[in-house]
Amino acid sequence: MSRVIDLAQYDVLTSLRNKVAAAVAANSPEDTHRTLGMVQGYLIGLHTAGEIDINDVRSLEAETMANVNFLLNARKGAHAN
């Protein structure tokens, strides 16, 4: 990443990611999509404010989506047995 987000921004991002994880755990597609939109909106806001560049947005967004995919796959695996 070309720039580093500060601690306050990291805390907000972590809180949003926790909401995404809770939505996935609750098996709520609507809440999952809504909270993912919140993460994306927050990252775009940071970019628009000049806090992070577009590569940071892409990287942080990809990391969030990888976590969602992991949680969804874990959920499927748990129900397969």
JOSULFEN-V629758 format. One record per helix or strand. SS is the DSSP state (h for helix, s for strand). FROM is the first residue (numbers start at 1). LEN is the number of residues. If there is no record, write none. Layout:
SS:FROM:LEN
SS:FROM:LEN
This chain:
h:7:19
h:29:20
h:54:27
